Amino acid sequence: MNDDNLCISLINLFKHLFPNIVIIGGADEPYYEAPKVETKAKIFFKENYPRSLLHEMAHYCLAGQKRRELDDYGYWYTECGRTSEEQELFQLVEARPQGLEKAMCEAIGIHFSPSFDDFSGRPISKVFLNNLEVHYQEMITNPPPIARIALEGLMHADFPIFANN
């Protein structure tokens, strides 16, 4: 299955599981638009990348109700060129969603690799990798309710996925 077809299948699955959101591919940058009066929340993911879609869904699944009422869940985004302190904070916030993303990738048989979104040349933090693994273990053993819905949906999906796409 190519990336376009996989994204369509994933969008259809998530649309069924979470009817109050609209998922839109092809964005230059990922973004969450909170629901407004009479409109559903929108999740924009990068290009046609299944991993971007899964990553953005992981953020949605882990955001609480109050954060889901805020654009981009009320988080900030600092472009590349972060200071070491900014990068540490970014990795602290990203470990849990990436733990869920890893579980989602595993559920459908696609490759996962951590993203630390840092092109400074600094090596990936061992603390980040350890935190990601702790959160991955949480997601496969005792995920929060919305994450459980997504993971079970992915595990029982009836669309063909080929490992290591």
C-alpha positions as a printed Julia matrix, in Angstrom:
165×3 Matrix{Float64}:
   0.0    0.0    0.0
   1.47   3.36  -0.97
   1.49   6.38   1.36
  -1.51   8.04  -0.32
  -3.69   4.96   0.07
  -2.49   4.35   3.6
  -3.31   7.94   4.57
  -6.8    7.61   3.06
  -7.37   4.37   4.97
  -6.14   5.9    8.22
  -8.26   9.03   7.75
 -11.33   6.87   7.16
 -10.61   4.78  10.23
 -10.05   7.79  12.49
 -13.14   9.52  11.02
 -15.15   6.5   12.15
 -13.49   6.36  15.6
 -13.56  10.13  16.23
 -16.47  11.66  14.31
 -15.92  15.11  15.87
 -12.68  15.76  14.0
 -11.77  16.38  10.39
  -8.35  15.16   9.23
  -6.71  16.95   6.32
  -3.49  15.93   4.6
  -1.25  17.94   2.35
  -0.37  20.65   4.86
   3.01  22.35   4.74
   3.15  22.03   8.53
   1.06  20.0   10.98
  -1.53  21.97  12.92
  -4.55  21.4   15.17
  -7.45  23.81  14.78
  -9.75  23.7   17.77
 -13.48  23.35  17.16
 -15.47  26.54  16.79
 -19.21  27.06  17.08
 -20.84  24.77  14.52
 -17.49  23.42  13.19
 -15.48  20.34  14.03
 -11.87  20.32  15.14
  -9.39  19.95  12.28
  -6.12  18.08  12.27
  -3.75  19.01   9.48
  -0.85  16.67   8.78
   2.22  17.09   6.6
   2.04  16.17   2.94
   0.83  12.58   2.56
   3.01  11.15   5.31
   1.33   8.42   7.37
   3.79   9.03  10.21
   2.79  12.72  10.34
  -0.87  11.71  10.47
  -0.21   9.21  13.28
   1.91  11.72  15.19
  -0.82  14.37  15.03
  -3.42  11.79  16.08
  -1.21  10.86  19.03
  -1.26  14.5   20.17
  -5.05  14.53  19.81
  -5.46  11.29  21.77
  -3.32  12.53  24.64
  -4.64  16.08  24.86
  -7.21  16.62  27.56
 -10.57  18.21  26.85
  -9.33  21.7   27.8
  -6.31  21.44  25.47
  -8.57  20.21  22.64
 -10.4   23.54  22.91
  -7.2   25.45  22.03
  -5.51  25.78  18.64
  -2.46  23.52  18.58
  -3.59  22.38  22.04
  -2.19  25.6   23.49
   1.4   24.54  22.83
   4.1   26.65  21.28
   6.39  25.61  18.49
   9.9   26.92  18.16
  11.51  26.41  14.79
  14.87  24.72  14.34
  17.67  26.7   15.89
  16.46  26.08  19.42
  18.76  26.59  22.37
  19.73  23.5   24.34
  17.16  24.45  26.98
  14.4   24.88  24.38
  15.31  21.52  22.86
  15.16  19.81  26.27
  11.7   21.25  26.86
  10.57  20.19  23.38
  11.78  16.64  24.0
  10.07  16.54  27.39
   6.73  17.41  25.76
   7.27  15.12  22.75
   8.25  11.86  24.49
   4.7   10.81  25.39
   3.08  11.47  21.99
   5.97   9.73  20.29
   5.51   6.77  22.65
   1.92   6.53  21.41
   2.99   7.09  17.81
   5.43   4.18  18.16
   2.61   1.94  19.43
   0.4    3.08  16.53
   3.12   2.33  13.99
   3.61  -1.09  15.53
  -0.15  -1.76  15.4
  -0.2   -1.33  11.63
   3.27  -2.65  10.86
   5.1    0.47   9.71
   8.55   1.59  10.77
   8.9    4.06  13.63
  11.92   6.21  14.34
  12.08   8.94  16.98
  11.89  12.53  15.85
  13.72  15.07  17.91
  13.16  17.84  15.38
  16.66  19.24  15.88
  19.04  19.79  13.0
  21.73  21.47  15.07
  24.01  18.44  14.95
  23.52  17.7   18.64
  23.09  13.98  19.3
  19.66  12.73  20.29
  19.22  12.8   24.03
  19.38   9.46  25.84
  16.94  10.91  28.37
  14.48  11.57  25.52
  14.88   8.04  24.16
  14.41   6.56  27.63
  11.31   8.69  28.25
   9.92   7.74  24.85
  10.38   4.05  25.71
   8.69   4.47  29.12
   5.7    6.11  27.43
   5.63   3.46  24.69
   5.4    0.78  27.41
   2.55   2.75  29.0
   0.72   2.88  25.66
   0.97  -0.85  25.02
   0.06  -1.87  28.57
  -2.29   0.8   29.95
  -3.06   3.59  27.48
  -5.37   6.47  28.36
  -8.99   5.99  27.14
  -8.82   7.96  23.86
  -5.44   6.43  22.98
  -6.89   2.98  23.69
  -9.71   3.64  21.2
  -7.19   4.64  18.51
  -4.85   1.71  19.19
  -7.64  -0.87  19.23
  -9.05   0.6   16.02
  -5.66   0.35  14.34
  -5.07  -3.19  15.58
  -8.42  -4.34  14.23
  -8.34  -2.35  11.0
  -9.19  -4.34   7.91
  -6.98  -2.51   5.45
  -3.78  -4.16   4.21
  -0.57  -2.86   5.69
   2.85  -4.1    4.74
   5.58  -4.09   7.36
   8.47  -1.64   7.0
   6.79   0.68   4.49
